[in-house]
C-alpha cells in the first residue's frame, strides 16, 4: 500500500494505450513496462493478456510498477480468473520471461518469500509471494479455473495450490473456436442449483457476474481478424461472428465511442435507462427470463448449436471474400466486413427476440410509475391471466420481484422477498381473475440506481411451471 506513482500513475487505460501504439504482442509488453516503470501502476494489481497472430503474453502488473511477463508456450492453453495466475517461472529465460530487476528481492524484504536455499530463487512463486492467500483460495476465482482444467484434463484439481504452474496446460488436441466457446459457457459439474435460478453465484465459468464473452481469432493479416461474441452470458446467448475491424452495426452500439469514453468516469443516470431502442436489453431480457426457466435453459443449448452451425457457414463465405478483397483494396475489405457485421448482428438479434416473444408471454403491471430507494412500504404488481397464464395458480413461496442483477458479492440478489399479500381479482374485465401481489419496495429496488428507468422482473411458478414477466419503473432517491 505504500508504493508510489508519478503524475497519478497508469491505470486501466493502459489497454487503450497499447491498442493505439503496439505493433506486436511483444512490443505491447515492452510499451507497458516502459509506461509503468516511468509513471507507476496505480491499482493493486492486474494481469493483462497481449496477443498477436504469432504469440501471446501475460503481463502481471503490481501497484507501484513492478511486473512479471510470461509468453504463453507453444500449443499451450492458460486460464485466468480474477487472480494472479503466474506462479513459478524461469527467470533466467530472458526470451520468454521478463521481470522487474528487484521482483524477487522485494518479496524477500517484505517477508512474503524465503528461498529454500540461500541464493537459489528457482522456487520463487509469483502468485504466492504477491497475492494474499485469501485471494488464491477465493471460491469465486478458483472454482472457475477448476472447472476449465477439469474439462481439459479430466482431473478434478480441488486445491488451487495443485493447479498447473501459471494455470497452463497443453491440451491433447488442438482447440477449435467452438471448443473455446464451449469452455466459456460451461457449467460446473459439481455445482448444485439451490435457489431456483440457474445462475445464483459467481463460481461458474458463465455466472451471475458475466456480462458478455468473446473468442478472438488473430489472423496473419490483422485486417481480417475476427471474433465470436455473445451479447450476454455465453451459456444463455447465441454466439455470432464479427470482423473486429469492420465496425459494428449502429444498433449494436450502446453508446458511441465518444459517449463511452466520457461515460467511463462521468456517467449520468440516462446512460443506464431501459429502452427497447437499445438492443442490449433484448439480450438481457432473454438471459434473465432463461435464468428462471431451467427446462428452457437446457433446451436452449440445442438451439445454440443449430444457430451457430449456420453462422459458421455464413462466416466461412464472408471470410473467403474478405481474404480475396484484402489483396486488392483495404477500403473495399472494410466495407465488406462492415456489411457482414450488420447482417450477422441482425440475425442474432432477430433469433434472440424470437426466443423472448415465443417463450415468455406473461404480462405484469407495476402499480407505481416511480419507486424510491428509501421507501419502506410496499408496491403492488399485477399479474394478468390470459389464455396462456392462469394467475390463480401462482405459488407465493416461489414468487419474487426485483432487478435481474447480482448483489455486491456477485450472488443473486439475496434481498428479494416473497409477496406480503396476494389478492385475486379481474382487473381488466376479461372474465379471468388476475393476481395482485404486494412486495416490499426496499427489496425490489435493492440493486438499482436513482434516476434510472429500470426494468424489474416478476419470477414465479404457476402450477409448477416457471413464469417470468417484466415492467419498467423510474427509480428515485
C-alpha positions in Angstrom: 0.0 0.0 0.0 3.0 2.3 0.4 4.0 2.0 -3.3 4.2 5.4 -5.0 3.3 6.5 -8.6 4.2 9.6 -10.6 1.6 12.1 -12.0 -1.3 9.9 -11.0 0.2 6.7 -12.5 -1.0 4.4 -15.2 -4.3 2.6 -14.7 -6.8 0.6 -16.7 -6.3 3.0 -19.6 -3.1 1.0 -20.4 -5.3 -1.3 -22.5 -6.2 1.6 -24.8 -2.6 2.9 -24.9 -1.3 -0.5 -26.0 -4.0 -0.9 -28.7 -3.1 2.5 -30.1 0.7 2.0 -30.0 1.8 -1.6 -30.1 2.9 -3.3 -33.4 3.0 -6.8 -31.9 2.3 -8.6 -28.7 6.0 -8.5 -27.6 6.1 -4.8 -28.4 3.0 -4.3 -26.3 4.7 -5.8 -23.3 7.7 -3.5 -23.8 5.5 -0.4 -24.1 3.5 -1.4 -20.9 6.7 -2.0 -19.0 8.2 1.3 -20.1 5.0 3.2 -19.0 4.7 1.6 -15.6 8.4 2.0 -15.0 8.1 5.7 -15.7 4.8 6.5 -14.1 4.0 3.5 -11.9 0.8 1.4 -11.8 -1.8 2.8 -9.6 -4.1 -0.1 -9.0 -3.5 -3.0 -6.6 -2.6 -5.5 -9.4 -3.9 -7.0 -12.6 -2.9 -9.4 -15.4 -3.3 -8.3 -19.0 -3.2 -10.6 -22.0 -1.5 -9.2 -25.0 -1.6 -11.3 -28.2 -1.0 -11.2 -31.9 -1.2 -14.0 -34.6 2.2 -15.4 -33.5 2.3 -15.3 -29.8 0.5 -14.3 -26.6 1.9 -12.8 -23.4 0.5 -12.5 -19.9 1.7 -9.4 -18.1 1.1 -9.0 -14.4 1.4 -5.5 -13.0 1.7 -4.6 -9.3 0.9 -1.4 -7.6 3.9 0.9 -7.9 5.2 -0.5 -11.2 6.7 -4.0 -10.6 5.9 -6.5 -13.2 6.2 -10.1 -14.4 5.6 -11.1 -18.1 5.5 -14.6 -19.5 5.0 -15.8 -23.0 2.3 -18.4 -23.3 4.0 -21.6 -24.5 3.5 -23.1 -28.0 0.5 -25.4 -28.1 -0.3 -24.2 -24.6 -3.6 -23.0 -23.0 -3.7 -20.9 -19.9 -6.6 -20.0 -17.6 -7.1 -16.7 -15.7 -9.8 -15.9 -13.2 -9.7 -12.6 -11.3 -6.5 -13.5 -9.6 -2.8 -13.8 -10.4 -2.1 -17.0 -12.4 1.6 -16.7 -13.0 3.4 -18.9 -10.5 6.9 -20.4 -10.8 8.6 -19.2 -13.9 12.1 -19.5 -15.2 13.5 -16.0 -14.5 16.7 -17.0 -16.5 14.6 -17.5 -19.7 15.0 -13.9 -21.0 13.3 -14.8 -24.3 10.0 -15.8 -22.7 10.1 -14.2 -19.2 10.5 -10.5 -18.4 10.6 -9.4 -14.7 11.3 -6.4 -12.7 15.0 -6.4 -11.6 14.1 -6.4 -7.9 10.9 -8.5 -8.1 12.4 -11.4 -6.0 14.4 -9.2 -3.7 11.4 -7.1 -2.9 9.4 -10.1 -1.9 12.2 -11.3 0.3 12.4 -7.9 2.0 8.6 -7.9 2.5 8.7 -11.3 4.1 6.4 -13.0 1.5 9.1 -15.2 0.1 12.0 -17.1 1.6 14.1 -19.2 -0.7 14.6 -22.8 0.5 18.3 -22.4 -0.4 20.0 -19.1 0.0 20.8 -17.5 -3.4 18.7 -20.1 -5.3 15.5 -18.5 -6.4 14.2 -21.3 -8.6 11.4 -22.0 -6.1 10.1 -18.4 -6.3 6.3 -18.4 -6.9 5.0 -15.0 -8.0 1.3 -15.5 -7.2 2.1 -16.8 -3.7 4.6 -14.0 -3.0 2.5 -11.1 -4.3 -1.1 -12.2 -3.5 -3.0 -12.7 -0.3 -3.8 -16.4 0.4 -7.5 -15.4 0.7 -7.4 -14.3 -2.9 -5.8 -17.5 -4.0 -8.4 -19.6 -2.1 -11.4 -17.5 -3.0 -14.0 -19.9 -4.5 -15.3 -17.3 -7.0 -11.8 -17.4 -8.6 -10.7 -21.0 -8.0 -13.9 -22.8 -9.0 -13.9 -21.4 -12.5 -10.3 -22.4 -13.1 -11.0 -25.8 -11.6 -13.9 -26.3 -14.0 -11.9 -25.4 -17.1 -9.0 -27.6 -16.1 -11.4 -30.4 -15.3 -12.9 -30.2 -18.8 -9.5 -30.1 -20.4 -7.7 -32.8 -18.4 -10.5 -34.9 -16.9 -8.8 -34.4 -13.5 -10.5 -32.6 -10.7 -7.9 -30.4 -9.1 -9.8 -29.3 -6.0 -6.9 -27.4 -4.3 -5.7 -24.2 -6.0 -2.2 -25.0 -4.9 -2.3 -28.1 -7.0 -3.1 -26.2 -10.2 -0.5 -26.4 -13.0 2.2 -23.7 -13.0 0.8 -20.5 -14.3 -2.5 -22.3 -14.8 -1.2 -23.5 -18.2 -1.5 -26.9 -19.8 -1.0 -28.4 -23.3 -4.4 -29.9 -24.4 -4.2 -33.3 -26.0 -5.6 -31.9 -29.3 -5.8 -28.5 -30.9 -8.7 -26.4 -29.6 -11.2 -25.1 -32.1 -13.0 -21.8 -31.8 -16.2 -23.8 -31.0 -14.2 -25.6 -28.2 -13.2 -22.3 -26.6 -16.8 -21.1 -26.8 -17.8 -24.2 -25.0 -15.3 -23.6 -22.2 -16.7 -20.1 -21.7 -20.3 -21.2 -21.5 -19.8 -24.4 -19.5 -21.4 -25.0 -16.0 -19.5 -26.7 -13.2 -20.4 -30.4 -13.0 -20.3 -30.4 -9.2 -22.4 -27.3 -8.6 -26.0 -27.8 -7.5 -28.6 -25.1 -8.0 -30.4 -24.3 -4.8 -32.3 -21.1 -5.3 -34.3 -21.8 -8.4 -32.3 -19.5 -10.6 -29.7 -21.1 -12.9 -27.2 -18.5 -12.1 -27.1 -17.7 -8.4 -23.4 -17.4 -7.6 -20.1 -16.2 -9.1 -18.2 -19.5 -9.1 -19.2 -20.9 -12.5 -17.4 -20.0 -15.8 -20.6 -18.4 -17.1 -22.1 -16.9 -14.0 -24.3 -14.1 -12.5 -21.4 -11.6 -12.9 -20.7 -12.4 -16.6 -22.0 -9.7 -18.9 -20.6 -10.9 -22.3 -17.9 -13.0 -23.9 -15.6 -13.1 -26.9 -13.3 -15.5 -28.6 -10.7 -13.6 -30.7 -9.1 -15.2 -33.7 -5.9 -13.3 -34.7 -5.1 -13.9 -38.3 -1.8 -13.4 -40.1 -3.4 -10.4 -41.9 -4.6 -8.3 -38.9 -7.2 -6.6 -41.1 -9.4 -9.7 -41.2 -9.0 -10.8 -37.6 -12.4 -11.8 -36.2 -14.2 -12.7 -33.0 -17.2 -14.8 -31.9 -19.2 -12.8 -29.4 -22.2 -13.2 -27.1 -24.2 -10.1 -26.1 -24.7 -11.5 -22.6 -23.8 -14.7 -20.6 -22.3 -17.1 -23.1 -24.3 -20.1 -21.8 -27.5 -18.1 -22.3 -26.9 -16.5 -25.6 -26.3 -17.3 -29.3 -22.7 -16.7 -30.3 -22.2 -14.8 -33.5 -19.1 -13.8 -35.7 -17.8 -10.3 -36.2 -14.9 -8.9 -38.1 -13.1 -6.8 -35.5 -12.0 -4.0 -37.8 -15.2 -3.9 -39.8 -17.1 -1.6 -37.4 -20.3 -2.8 -35.6 -23.8 -2.1 -36.7 -25.2 1.2 -35.4 -27.9 -0.5 -33.4 -25.3 -2.8 -31.8 -23.6 0.1 -30.0 -25.0 1.0 -26.6 -23.0 4.3 -26.7 -20.8 5.9 -29.4 -17.1 5.6 -28.7 -17.1 9.3 -27.7 -20.0 8.9 -25.4 -18.5 5.7 -23.9 -15.1 7.5 -23.2 -17.0 10.3 -21.4 -19.3 8.0 -19.5 -16.4 5.8 -18.3 -15.9 8.2 -15.3 -18.7 10.8 -15.8 -21.8 8.7 -16.2 -25.3 10.2 -15.8 -28.4 8.2 -15.0 -29.8 8.4 -18.5 -26.8 6.4 -19.7 -28.4 3.4 -18.0 -32.1 3.9 -18.8 -34.0 0.9 -20.1 -35.1 1.4 -23.7 -36.3 -1.0 -26.3 -34.3 1.0 -28.8 -31.2 -0.2 -27.0 -30.7 -3.7 -28.4 -28.7 -4.8 -25.4 -31.9 -5.1 -23.4 -33.2 -7.8 -25.8 -30.3 -9.9 -24.8 -30.6 -9.0 -21.1 -34.3 -9.9 -21.0 -33.6 -13.2 -22.8 -31.0 -14.3 -20.3 -32.9 -13.1 -17.3 -36.0 -15.0 -18.5 -34.0 -18.1 -19.3 -32.3 -17.9 -15.9 -35.6 -18.8 -14.1 -36.8 -21.4 -16.7 -34.4 -24.3 -16.2 -36.1 -26.5 -18.8 -35.9 -23.8 -21.4 -32.3 -23.2 -20.4 -31.4 -26.9 -21.1 -33.3 -26.8 -24.4 -31.5 -23.6 -25.5 -28.2 -25.5 -25.8 -29.6 -27.3 -28.8 -30.8 -24.1 -30.3 -27.3 -22.6 -29.9 -25.8 -25.5 -31.9 -28.2 -25.0 -34.8 -27.8 -21.2 -34.9 -24.0 -21.3 -34.6 -23.6 -24.1 -37.2 -25.4 -21.8 -39.8 -23.4 -18.8 -38.6 -20.2 -20.7 -39.2 -21.3 -21.5 -42.8 -22.2 -17.9 -43.4 -19.0 -16.6 -41.9 -16.8 -19.0 -44.0 -18.2 -17.5 -47.2 -17.7 -13.9 -45.9 -14.2 -14.6 -44.7 -13.1 -16.1 -48.0 -14.4 -13.0 -49.8 -12.7 -10.7 -47.2 -9.4 -12.6 -47.9 -9.8 -12.0 -51.6 -10.6 -8.3 -51.3 -7.7 -7.7 -48.9 -5.3 -8.4 -51.8 -6.8 -5.6 -53.8 -8.3 -2.9 -51.5 -8.4 -2.2 -47.8 -11.3 0.1 -48.2 -13.4 -2.5 -50.0 -12.4 -5.1 -47.5 -13.6 -2.9 -44.6 -16.9 -2.1 -46.4 -17.5 -5.8 -46.9 -16.7 -6.7 -43.3 -18.9 -4.0 -42.0 -21.8 -5.2 -44.1 -21.3 -8.7 -42.8 -21.2 -7.4 -39.2 -24.5 -5.7 -39.7 -26.1 -8.8 -41.2 -24.6 -11.1 -38.5 -25.9 -8.9 -35.7 -29.3 -8.6 -37.3 -29.6 -12.4 -37.3 -28.6 -12.9 -33.7 -30.8 -10.0 -32.6 -33.8 -11.5 -34.5 -33.2 -15.0 -33.2 -33.0 -13.7 -29.6 -36.1 -11.5 -29.9 -37.9 -14.5 -31.3 -36.9 -16.6 -28.3 -38.3 -13.9 -26.0 -41.6 -13.5 -27.9 -42.3 -17.2 -28.2 -41.4 -18.4 -24.8 -42.3 -15.7 -22.4 -45.9 -14.5 -22.7 -46.9 -13.2 -19.2 -47.8 -9.6 -18.6 -47.4 -7.6 -15.4 -48.0 -4.0 -14.4 -46.2 -2.3 -11.6 -48.6 -0.2 -9.5 -46.4 2.9 -9.5 -44.6 5.0 -12.1 -41.8 5.7 -9.6 -40.1 3.9 -6.7 -37.8 5.3 -4.1 -34.7 3.5 -2.8 -35.7 4.9 0.7 -39.3 3.6 0.5 -40.0 1.3 3.4 -43.5 0.4 2.2 -44.9 -2.0 -0.4 -45.6 -1.8 -4.1 -48.3 -3.8 -6.0 -47.6 -5.9 -9.0 -50.5 -7.2 -11.1 -50.0 -10.5 -13.0 -52.7 -10.8 -15.7 -54.4 -14.0 -16.6 -54.6 -14.9 -20.3 -55.1 -18.0 -22.5 -51.5 -19.0 -21.5 -51.4 -17.8 -17.9 -53.7 -18.8 -15.0 -52.7 -16.3 -12.4 -54.8 -18.0 -9.7 -52.4 -20.9 -9.8 -49.5 -18.8 -8.6 -47.2 -20.2 -5.9 -46.4 -17.3 -3.5 -43.5 -19.2 -2.0 -41.9 -19.4 -5.4 -42.6 -15.8 -6.3 -40.1 -12.9 -6.3 -40.0 -9.4 -7.7 -37.0 -7.1 -8.4 -34.0 -6.4 -10.6 -32.2 -9.1 -12.5 -28.6 -8.3 -11.4 -26.3 -9.8 -8.7 -25.7 -8.1 -5.4 -22.4 -6.6 -4.2 -21.0 -10.1 -3.5 -21.9 -11.1 -7.1 -24.5 -13.6 -5.9 -28.2 -13.5 -6.9 -29.9 -10.6 -5.2 -30.4 -12.2 -1.8 -32.7 -9.4 -0.6 -35.5 -10.5 -2.9 -38.6 -11.5 -0.9 -41.9 -13.3 -1.4 -45.1 -11.3 -1.7 -46.5 -10.0 1.6 -50.0 -10.5 0.2 -51.8 -11.9 -2.8 -55.3 -11.0 -4.0 -57.2 -12.4 -7.0 -59.4 -10.0 -8.9 -60.5 -9.5 -12.5 -58.6 -6.2 -13.0 -59.1 -5.7 -16.8 -62.7 -7.1 -17.1 -61.9 -10.1 -19.4 -63.6 -12.6 -17.1 -60.4 -14.0 -15.8 -59.0 -13.3 -12.3 -55.7 -11.7 -12.1 -53.2 -11.8 -9.3 -52.5 -8.6 -7.4 -49.2 -9.1 -5.4 -47.7 -6.8 -2.8 -43.9 -6.7 -2.4 -41.5 -4.6 -0.1 -40.1 -1.8 -2.2 -36.7 -1.9 -0.5 -36.1 -5.5 -1.6 -37.4 -4.9 -5.1 -35.0 -1.9 -5.8 -32.0 -3.1 -3.7 -29.6 -3.2 -6.7 -31.0 -0.3 -8.7 -29.7 3.3 -9.2 -31.6 6.5 -8.5 -32.5 8.5 -11.6 -32.6 5.4 -13.9 -35.6 4.0 -15.8 -35.1 0.4 -14.7 -36.7 -2.9 -15.7 -38.0 -5.1 -12.8 -38.9 -8.7 -13.1 -41.5 -11.0 -11.6 -40.3 -14.5 -11.2 -42.9 -17.1 -10.2 -44.3 -20.6 -10.7 -47.8 -21.4 -11.7 -48.9 -24.9 -11.2 -45.2 -25.8 -11.0 -44.2 -24.2 -14.3 -41.8 -21.2 -14.3 -43.3 -17.8 -15.4 -41.4 -14.6 -15.9 -42.6 -11.1 -16.8 -41.1 -7.6 -16.9 -42.2 -4.0 -16.5 -40.3 -0.7 -16.1 -40.3 2.0 -13.4 -38.3 5.1 -12.6 -36.1 4.9 -9.6 -35.7 7.9 -7.2 -33.8 8.5 -4.0 
